[in-house]
Amino acid sequence: MNDLLTRRVSARWMMIVSSILLYITVVSSITLGPMNIGFFDSLKALLPVQSDLPDYVSVIIQEVRLPRTLLAIAVGGILAMCGTVMQGLFRNPLADPGIIGVSAGASLGAAIAIVLFGGVITHTAFLVLGTVPVFAFLGGALTTFAIYYMGTSSNGTSVTIMLLAGVALGAIAGAGMGLLNYFADDQELRDLSLWTMGSLAGASWDAIGLAFVSLASLGILFQRYAKPLNALLLGEAEARHLGINVQSLKRNLILLTAAGVGVTVALSGMIGFIGLVVPHIGRMLTGPDHRTLIPVSAILGGLVLLASDMIARTIVAPLEIPVGIITAALGAPFFLALLLKQKGRLA
């Protein structure tokens, strides 16, 4: 009982500390950038009335830095929660939406929308709320269900087959992306390039609204499945003995994950390794209990992606590096270290 109480207290304190760090990072993101704007002027620009500030300061803070900061928090939180759920569902620390091909499928869907429906998409609101997210969701959902179908048999679900199928479907999606790149015109090719590298530069209030609605919805729904996920960590047979409908649980979580990945790919392109790295950080800090791991991962995901975006837009200022490159540079060494740690278990 004392150990459980200590763990709950530590998890609560970890959420408080991570929230404070996120707040500090938000303030830093708003006040730092290639344009030199003072700390207090940046904060003052957030107020409804800024009579003593130049107009360009208010525009930069309210229309560029603030939307980008908020979008990074939402996208990072969604990716981290989806990664946490995928690792718990597959009971494998190497599983995440990118590794099993869901992100690649969602990106292929978004690329089809950009190239084949580029002439139809003429307004930013329609781009954000219409064709691209729908196709990204469908691409991620179809890829996920294909992986699930190939890895499931009468004997249960094989995680190894799912991962290998994800690699194969990811390669197919890559081939499709290459074909679309070949037939795309200059503007479509530029959009596709930004999509594949991941970027938060196109943040808008429409995108932020969709992202935070998705973040809140997924957070509530994933939290409802926290206890069944904890039971699933014991094994599928044990979870069934506890009265859990394992197949329904898998199907629902896979669909929700595909929806979350589809939204993030539609809004920011392919941003890798957030869903792989952040759940491990959260697990090391709070333990494997999904009741605390899911919300902590959401906060840490926003924190990590926001910090990566700050690096992306300041390290070579005034130029900007796509944030997907930064997350890959930071996450790939972590992934290699994880592979080496798991080498004996996977052999």
Salt bridges, closest charged atoms under 4 A:
ASP52 OD2 - LYS44 NZ 3.20
GLU236 OE1 - ARG240 NH2 3.46
GLU236 OE2 - LYS250 NZ 2.31
ASP289 OD2 - ARG291 NH2 2.80
ASP309 OD1 - ARG68 NH2 2.87
ASP309 OD2 - ARG313 NE 3.16
GLU320 OE2 - ARG68 NH2 2.67
